[in-house]
């Protein structure tokens, strides 16, 4: 899979020759800004369309139907991609991405509401697990950065996805709370049996949590051209 950008005299190319994400895997893409971390996550979450893709198969449930994402991209079948993404992928943005006009409870429930899934007390259960049970009826602006990230993690997990993708989820949090939140995220992913893919700068934290590394090699032939090749650590 290849994603190529060219603008204003600069070029960037992300190459993903091969990548296998197994159920329950915990992967981390560690790299500096501009190394293609967010681009890779957006490709894997089917938000971003690649410039070229030979094969991309997605089997959200073990033993279940396998979906040809490459074919959907080629046929511009955005409805199928949207449906797969909304049902089977949970996404945690750098800044949490909570809707400011909804309460924490409403934000957490949102993905289940959009999928017409029963609510019961799903927001309360996940909020308690993440230590924000007292914040459910507040708006995001009244929460700390760490509390907002916990709410975003709850929202990403509440609809029981197969894959959770987190784009630098602790970038704006102090190191102590960053470690606490990453430990919670990995523990909850284990509990739910989902695959977890995280982009981060925190190499030491990834090592302590024993996440599997997605490595990359940067080839910068000059200041205007850079190619990043992604691979799975042996």
N, C-alpha and C positions, 0 to 999 in steps of 0.2 A: 504494500500500500504506500502511496506517495502523495504528499501534499506540497504543492509548490506555490510560492508567492513571489510576485515580481512587481515592484512599484518604486517610482522615484529613483531609479538607478541602483536599486538594491534587490537582491534575490535571496530567498530562504527556501530550503527544501528539506522536508522531513521524510525520511525513508524508514519504513517498517517492513523489513524482509519477511519476518515470521514472528508471531506472538501467539502463545496459547495460554488462555486463562481458564483454569479448571474451577469447578465448583468448590467453594470454601477457600480458594487461594487468597493470600494477602500480599499484594504487590505494591512496591513504591518506586516511583520515577523521581530520582533525586538529581537536581541540576540547577544551575544558575539561571537568572532571568534571561529570556531570549533563547533558551535551549529547546523550546518546543514542547514543554510540559503540558500547557493548557491545550495546545493544538492536538497532542496525542489523546488527551482525555475527551476532547470534543469529537474526535474521530471515533473513538471506542464507544462513545455514548450515542453515536449516530446523529449528532447535532450538526456536525460539519461534514460536508461531502469531499472525498479525496479527489485529487487530480487524476489519479489512476489507481485502480484496485483490481488485482487478479482474483483474489478469493477472500471473502469475509463471511464466515458462517457463524451463526448465533443460535445456540441451543440453550434456552433459558432454564429448562427443567431437565434434570438427568433422565435419559430415556424418552424424553418428549420430542416434539417436532423440532427439526433444525431449519432455521430460516436463512435464506441466501441474501445477505445484506448487500453484497456486491451487485446482484441482479436488480435489487430494489433501487439502488442508486442509479444504475444504468437506465432503468425505465422511468426514473423520476417518480417513483411510487412513494411520495412523502406521507400519505395517510398510513400506509403499512408501517413505516419507520416510526411515525409518531405514536401509533398504538403500541408497538413493541417497547419503545422507550418509556412511555407512561406506565405501562404495566410491570415492566421487568427491571427498570433501572432507577435507582435513587441517586440524586446528585446533590452534593454539598458544595456551595460556592465559597470563594475566599471570604466574602463579606457576609456570609449567611444567606443573603438573598431573600430575607423574609419580606412579605408585603407589609408596608408600614401602617396601612389602614385596617389590618386584621389583627385580632388579638393573637397571643401565642397559641392558644388552643385552636383558633381558626386556621392559623398557619400550619400547625401540625396536621390537622384533619384534612387539609386541602387536597392532597393527592388521593385520599380515599373518597372524598366527595366527587372529584372529577371522574373517578372510575365507578361511581355508584356502588361502592362497597359499604357494608354496615359500619357504623361508627362506634356504637356501644360506648365504652370509655377508653378508646384507644389513645387519645391525647393524654389523658390522665396517667395511664399505665407507663407510657414512654417518658413522660415528663418526670415521673417519680424515679424511674431508672436512671435518668440523666441529672437528677438533683435540681430540677426546676419546677417541682410540683406547686410551689407557691406563686409562680409567675404566670399561670395559665390565662388569667383574665386581664393581663396587662398588655399594652401595645409594645412592639419591639423597641421603640425609642427610649422606653423607661428601663430597659435591661442593660446590663454590662455587655461588653463584647463577647466575653466567654459564655454568658447565658444565651446570647443570640445564637452563637455557634452550636450550643447544645440543642436549642430548639430546631435549628436547621438539620442537625443529625437526626433528631426524632422524626422530622418531616420526611427525610430521605429513607427511613426504615419502616415507617408506619404502614405502608401498603404492601409490605412483605416482598420486596424486589428480589431478583436473583443476583443482581450486581449493584454494589454501592460505589460510586465514584466521587472522590473528594479532591477538589482543586485547592491546594495549600490551605487546608481548613484551620490551621493554627497560625497563619502568617501574622495576624494582628494581635496575637495574645502573648503575654509574658511566658518565659520558658517553663515555669512551674505549672501554670494552668495549661499550657500547650501539651505537656507530657500527660497531665491528667486526662485531657480531652482525647488525645490519641489512644491512650490505654482504654478509655471507655469505648471509643469507636471500634477498636479492634476486638474488644471483648464482646460487644454487642453483635458485631459481624460474625464472630464465632458462634455465639448463642443462636443467632438466626440462620446460620448455615449459608451465608451469602459470600460471594467473592467480593473482595475489597481492593480497590485501586486508588492509590493516593499519590498526588504530586506534591513535593515538598522540597524545601531547602535544608531541612533538618536531618542531615546524614547521621549524626550521633543518635538521634531519637529513633530513626529507622533501624539502626543496628541494635539498640537496646530492646526494641520490640520484636526483633527477629523477623522483619518483613523481607520478602523476597525482592531483590533489586531488579528493576528494569534499567539497564545501563545504556549509555549512548556515547557515540564518538562524533566529535565535531571536526569537520574539514572546512577550514576557512582559507580559501585560496587567495583572497584579498579582502579588503574592508567592505566590498559591496556584494560579496557572495559567500553564503554559508550553507553547508549541508550537514544535517544531523541524522546519523544512522542509529536507530534504536534496536536493541537486542535484549534477550533475556539472559540474566546471569546464569552461568553454568552451575 
